[in-house]
Amino acid sequence: MSNFKRSLYTFLLAFTCLIGAPFIWVRIWKTSKELKPAKAPAPPSLSTQVKPGNAAQPEPEKDSAEKPTEADGKETPTGEDATQQAEATAAATEAPATASAEIYNGFILADQSYFDDALFIGDSRTVGLRDYGTLKNADYFCSVGLSATGITKNNEAVDGVTFDTKIDSNHYGKVYIMLGINEVGNDLESVLTFYRAIVEKVKAHQPDAIVYVCGNLRVSMSAETNVINNTAINTLNSMIAQLADNKKVFYIDINPLFEDSTGYLTEAYTFDGVHPLAEYYPDWCDWLCSKAIPYYAAN
């Protein structure tokens, strides 16, 4: 090949690279933008800044009765059953009624020292609050599968300690009760009777304590079953709310912090449709700090 042809080929190659380079870089930039990972879901909103949790921690063990699997014989409803389920789903998205119970709205914001004399009573959601939350100074009586029926009727113990022993073990200024998710498939009037007995026992044994009766956290749409569903949870929460006298007993409801636009537990905040992810329990604790009762209001 002559020197002239070699020079010509070299010139054409350089010219082609010069003209094509911008198009190549634009294509690379667009491709990298398309492959960029999606943003993680935003944490639940609260009036105060929430603290990030540790997503790497293991999640609390699920209650054995909380989420029947497909192996339990759950079938896709058809015909009249499908219509009934659709009606139940629509009802579940409505805000839970509280009948004649008036929700107290005089809460104030407190720091974590407010919980120095607090006792939390509950099931696996409360276990998650204890293990992954920030209120390490509080006391807890909780276990996976715990229920109002189990405590009152069966004298169920936690780590070998019964509720009767626990309630007399310390002087408590606040007692939080969240029970019911494991028994919403039972007769709700009976559940309320057992729940009320716990409240009355707390009042009798801890006369100086403020009692918080807590609405049960609803489940996600994908976790609803014939037994565990938001219609039943809303009904039980409404009944529990009526135990509040807004003097010594106050009703609080965590659902607005975690629910989606239709009233279900937001799918992105849960790993099983029933329990929040570990990283969101600190948000729950921040929310509890915003529900403090002024001393003068309860005395």
BADRENTOR-702180 format. One record per residue (C-alpha): residue in three letters; residue number from 1; x, y, z. Coordinates in steps of 0.25 Angstrom, whole numbers, plus 5000, padded with zeros to 4 digits. Layout:
! BADRENTOR-702180
ATOM   r   k   c1   c2   c3
ATOM ALA NUM    X    Y    Z
...
***
This chain:
! BADRENTOR-702180
ATOM   r   k   c1   c2   c3
ATOM MET   1 5000 5000 5000
ATOM SER   2 5005 5014 4996
ATOM ASN   3 5008 5024 5007
ATOM PHE   4 4997 5033 5001
ATOM LYS   5 4987 5022 5003
ATOM ARG   6 4991 5019 5017
ATOM SER   7 4990 5033 5020
ATOM LEU   8 4977 5034 5014
ATOM TYR   9 4971 5022 5022
ATOM THR  10 4977 5028 5035
ATOM PHE  11 4971 5041 5032
ATOM LEU  12 4957 5035 5029
ATOM LEU  13 4958 5026 5042
ATOM ALA  14 4961 5038 5051
ATOM PHE  15 4950 5046 5044
ATOM THR  16 4940 5035 5047
ATOM CYS  17 4944 5034 5061
ATOM LEU  18 4943 5049 5063
ATOM ILE  19 4929 5050 5057
ATOM GLY  20 4923 5037 5064
ATOM ALA  21 4929 5039 5078
ATOM PRO  22 4918 5049 5083
ATOM PHE  23 4907 5039 5079
ATOM ILE  24 4914 5028 5086
ATOM TRP  25 4915 5035 5099
ATOM VAL  26 4901 5040 5098
ATOM ARG  27 4896 5025 5097
ATOM ILE  28 4905 5021 5108
ATOM TRP  29 4899 5032 5117
ATOM LYS  30 4885 5028 5114
ATOM THR  31 4888 5013 5116
ATOM SER  32 4894 5016 5130
ATOM LYS  33 4882 5025 5134
ATOM GLU  34 4872 5014 5130
ATOM LEU  35 4880 5004 5139
ATOM LYS  36 4880 5012 5151
ATOM PRO  37 4873 5005 5163
ATOM ALA  38 4860 5010 5167
ATOM LYS  39 4859 5019 5180
ATOM ALA  40 4855 5012 5193
ATOM PRO  41 4842 5015 5198
ATOM ALA  42 4841 5028 5207
ATOM PRO  43 4839 5025 5222
ATOM PRO  44 4825 5028 5228
ATOM SER  45 4823 5043 5230
ATOM LEU  46 4823 5049 5244
ATOM SER  47 4822 5063 5249
ATOM THR  48 4836 5061 5255
ATOM GLN  49 4848 5055 5247
ATOM VAL  50 4849 5040 5248
ATOM LYS  51 4861 5032 5251
ATOM PRO  52 4866 5021 5241
ATOM GLY  53 4866 5007 5247
ATOM ASN  54 4875 4996 5244
ATOM ALA  55 4869 4988 5232
ATOM ALA  56 4880 4977 5233
ATOM GLN  57 4874 4972 5246
ATOM PRO  58 4865 4960 5246
ATOM GLU  59 4850 4962 5246
ATOM PRO  60 4841 4958 5258
ATOM GLU  61 4836 4944 5257
ATOM LYS  62 4822 4943 5251
ATOM ASP  63 4810 4939 5260
ATOM SER  64 4806 4925 5256
ATOM ALA  65 4792 4928 5255
ATOM GLU  66 4793 4942 5247
ATOM LYS  67 4795 4938 5233
ATOM PRO  68 4790 4925 5227
ATOM THR  69 4797 4920 5215
ATOM GLU  70 4792 4915 5202
ATOM ALA  71 4794 4901 5207
ATOM ASP  72 4783 4904 5217
ATOM GLY  73 4773 4903 5206
ATOM LYS  74 4770 4917 5202
ATOM GLU  75 4763 4918 5189
ATOM THR  76 4760 4929 5179
ATOM PRO  77 4745 4933 5182
ATOM THR  78 4735 4933 5170
ATOM GLY  79 4721 4937 5168
ATOM GLU  80 4714 4941 5181
ATOM ASP  81 4726 4939 5189
ATOM ALA  82 4734 4948 5180
ATOM THR  83 4723 4959 5182
ATOM GLN  84 4723 4957 5197
ATOM GLN  85 4739 4958 5198
ATOM ALA  86 4738 4971 5189
ATOM GLU  87 4728 4977 5199
ATOM ALA  88 4737 4973 5211
ATOM THR  89 4749 4979 5204
ATOM ALA  90 4741 4992 5201
ATOM ALA  91 4737 4992 5216
ATOM ALA  92 4751 4990 5221
ATOM THR  93 4756 5003 5214
ATOM GLU  94 4747 5011 5222
ATOM ALA  95 4752 5019 5234
ATOM PRO  96 4749 5010 5246
ATOM ALA  97 4737 5015 5254
ATOM THR  98 4739 5018 5269
ATOM ALA  99 4724 5019 5272
ATOM SER 100 4722 5028 5284
ATOM ALA 101 4736 5028 5288
ATOM GLU 102 4743 5042 5287
ATOM ILE 103 4757 5041 5282
ATOM TYR 104 4766 5050 5292
ATOM ASN 105 4774 5061 5284
ATOM GLY 106 4781 5067 5295
ATOM PHE 107 4794 5059 5293
ATOM ILE 108 4808 5066 5294
ATOM LEU 109 4822 5062 5290
ATOM ALA 110 4831 5056 5300
ATOM ASP 111 4845 5051 5300
ATOM GLN 112 4849 5036 5302
ATOM SER 113 4850 5038 5317
ATOM TYR 114 4834 5038 5317
ATOM PHE 115 4835 5023 5316
ATOM ASP 116 4844 5021 5328
ATOM ASP 117 4832 5016 5336
ATOM ALA 118 4824 5010 5324
ATOM LEU 119 4820 4995 5322
ATOM PHE 120 4816 4990 5308
ATOM ILE 121 4807 4978 5307
ATOM GLY 122 4805 4971 5293
ATOM ASP 123 4808 4961 5283
ATOM SER 124 4818 4960 5272
ATOM ARG 125 4817 4974 5267
ATOM THR 126 4821 4978 5282
ATOM VAL 127 4832 4968 5281
ATOM GLY 128 4837 4976 5269
ATOM LEU 129 4835 4989 5276
ATOM ARG 130 4844 4984 5288
ATOM ASP 131 4855 4978 5279
ATOM TYR 132 4856 4988 5268
ATOM GLY 133 4850 5001 5274
ATOM THR 134 4857 5011 5282
ATOM LEU 135 4850 5011 5295
ATOM LYS 136 4859 5002 5302
ATOM ASN 137 4856 5008 5316
ATOM ALA 138 4842 5003 5316
ATOM ASP 139 4838 4989 5321
ATOM TYR 140 4831 4979 5313
ATOM PHE 141 4821 4967 5314
ATOM CYS 142 4820 4962 5300
ATOM SER 143 4822 4949 5292
ATOM VAL 144 4818 4944 5278
ATOM GLY 145 4804 4939 5278
ATOM LEU 146 4800 4946 5291
ATOM SER 147 4785 4950 5292
ATOM ALA 148 4775 4956 5302
ATOM THR 149 4768 4942 5303
ATOM GLY 150 4781 4935 5306
ATOM ILE 151 4785 4945 5317
ATOM THR 152 4771 4946 5324
ATOM LYS 153 4765 4932 5322
ATOM ASN 154 4778 4923 5321
ATOM ASN 155 4787 4931 5330
ATOM GLU 156 4798 4930 5319
ATOM ALA 157 4812 4934 5324
ATOM VAL 158 4823 4941 5317
ATOM ASP 159 4837 4936 5320
ATOM GLY 160 4831 4928 5332
ATOM VAL 161 4824 4941 5337
ATOM THR 162 4809 4942 5338
ATOM PHE 163 4802 4955 5335
ATOM ASP 164 4797 4956 5350
ATOM THR 165 4812 4955 5355
ATOM LYS 166 4817 4965 5344
ATOM ILE 167 4807 4976 5347
ATOM ASP 168 4811 4976 5362
ATOM SER 169 4826 4975 5359
ATOM ASN 170 4828 4990 5358
ATOM HIS 171 4821 5003 5359
ATOM TYR 172 4817 5007 5345
ATOM GLY 173 4813 5021 5341
ATOM LYS 174 4808 5017 5327
ATOM VAL 175 4803 5004 5322
ATOM TYR 176 4801 5001 5307
ATOM ILE 177 4792 4990 5302
ATOM MET 178 4792 4985 5288
ATOM LEU 179 4785 4971 5287
ATOM GLY 180 4775 4965 5277
ATOM ILE 181 4781 4962 5264
ATOM ASN 182 4782 4947 5268
ATOM GLU 183 4768 4946 5272
ATOM VAL 184 4760 4955 5262
ATOM GLY 185 4754 4942 5256
ATOM ASN 186 4748 4939 5269
ATOM ASP 187 4735 4945 5275
ATOM LEU 188 4739 4959 5277
ATOM GLU 189 4730 4962 5289
ATOM SER 190 4737 4951 5296
ATOM VAL 191 4750 4957 5292
ATOM LEU 192 4746 4970 5297
ATOM THR 193 4742 4964 5310
ATOM PHE 194 4756 4958 5312
ATOM TYR 195 4762 4971 5308
ATOM ARG 196 4754 4979 5317
ATOM ALA 197 4758 4970 5329
ATOM ILE 198 4773 4973 5326
ATOM VAL 199 4770 4988 5326
ATOM GLU 200 4762 4987 5339
ATOM LYS 201 4773 4979 5345
ATOM VAL 202 4783 4990 5341
ATOM LYS 203 4775 5001 5347
ATOM ALA 204 4773 4993 5360
ATOM HIS 205 4788 4989 5362
ATOM GLN 206 4794 5002 5356
ATOM PRO 207 4784 5013 5360
ATOM ASP 208 4794 5024 5357
ATOM ALA 209 4796 5019 5343
ATOM ILE 210 4791 5025 5330
ATOM VAL 211 4786 5013 5321
ATOM TYR 212 4787 5014 5306
ATOM VAL 213 4778 5004 5299
ATOM CYS 214 4784 5003 5285
ATOM GLY 215 4777 5000 5272
ATOM ASN 216 4782 4988 5265
ATOM LEU 217 4791 4991 5253
ATOM ARG 218 4783 4986 5240
ATOM VAL 219 4789 4977 5230
ATOM SER 220 4793 4979 5215
ATOM MET 221 4783 4975 5204
ATOM SER 222 4791 4963 5200
ATOM ALA 223 4791 4958 5215
ATOM GLU 224 4776 4958 5217
ATOM THR 225 4769 4944 5219
ATOM ASN 226 4756 4940 5223
ATOM VAL 227 4761 4940 5238
ATOM ILE 228 4770 4952 5238
ATOM ASN 229 4764 4964 5230
ATOM ASN 230 4763 4979 5232
ATOM THR 231 4748 4978 5234
ATOM ALA 232 4749 4970 5246
ATOM ILE 233 4761 4978 5251
ATOM ASN 234 4754 4991 5249
ATOM THR 235 4742 4986 5257
ATOM LEU 236 4750 4981 5268
ATOM ASN 237 4758 4994 5269
ATOM SER 238 4745 5002 5269
ATOM MET 239 4741 4993 5281
ATOM ILE 240 4754 4995 5288
ATOM ALA 241 4753 5010 5286
ATOM GLN 242 4740 5011 5294
ATOM LEU 243 4748 5006 5307
ATOM ALA 244 4755 5020 5307
ATOM ASP 245 4749 5030 5317
ATOM ASN 246 4760 5041 5313
ATOM LYS 247 4763 5042 5328
ATOM LYS 248 4771 5030 5332
ATOM VAL 249 4769 5022 5319
ATOM PHE 250 4773 5027 5305
ATOM TYR 251 4771 5021 5291
ATOM ILE 252 4782 5023 5281
ATOM ASP 253 4783 5017 5267
ATOM ILE 254 4796 5015 5259
ATOM ASN 255 4790 5012 5246
ATOM PRO 256 4790 5026 5240
ATOM LEU 257 4806 5025 5241
ATOM PHE 258 4807 5012 5232
ATOM GLU 259 4794 5012 5224
ATOM ASP 260 4793 5014 5209
ATOM SER 261 4782 5022 5202
ATOM THR 262 4772 5011 5203
ATOM GLY 263 4774 5008 5218
ATOM TYR 264 4783 4996 5217
ATOM LEU 265 4797 4994 5223
ATOM THR 266 4806 4999 5212
ATOM GLU 267 4812 4988 5205
ATOM ALA 268 4826 4994 5204
ATOM TYR 269 4827 4996 5219
ATOM THR 270 4824 4981 5222
ATOM PHE 271 4831 4968 5219
ATOM ASP 272 4819 4959 5221
ATOM GLY 273 4807 4968 5221
ATOM VAL 274 4805 4967 5236
ATOM HIS 275 4818 4973 5242
ATOM PRO 276 4826 4985 5239
ATOM LEU 277 4840 4984 5234
ATOM ALA 278 4850 4985 5245
ATOM GLU 279 4855 4999 5240
ATOM TYR 280 4841 5005 5243
ATOM TYR 281 4840 5002 5258
ATOM PRO 282 4848 5014 5261
ATOM ASP 283 4837 5022 5254
ATOM TRP 284 4827 5015 5262
ATOM CYS 285 4834 5020 5275
ATOM ASP 286 4835 5034 5270
ATOM TRP 287 4820 5034 5268
ATOM LEU 288 4818 5029 5282
ATOM CYS 289 4826 5040 5287
ATOM SER 290 4816 5050 5280
ATOM LYS 291 4805 5043 5288
ATOM ALA 292 4809 5047 5302
ATOM ILE 293 4798 5051 5312
ATOM PRO 294 4800 5064 5321
ATOM TYR 295 4801 5060 5335
ATOM TYR 296 4789 5070 5339
ATOM ALA 297 4780 5063 5328
ATOM ALA 298 4781 5050 5335
ATOM ASN 299 4780 5055 5349
***
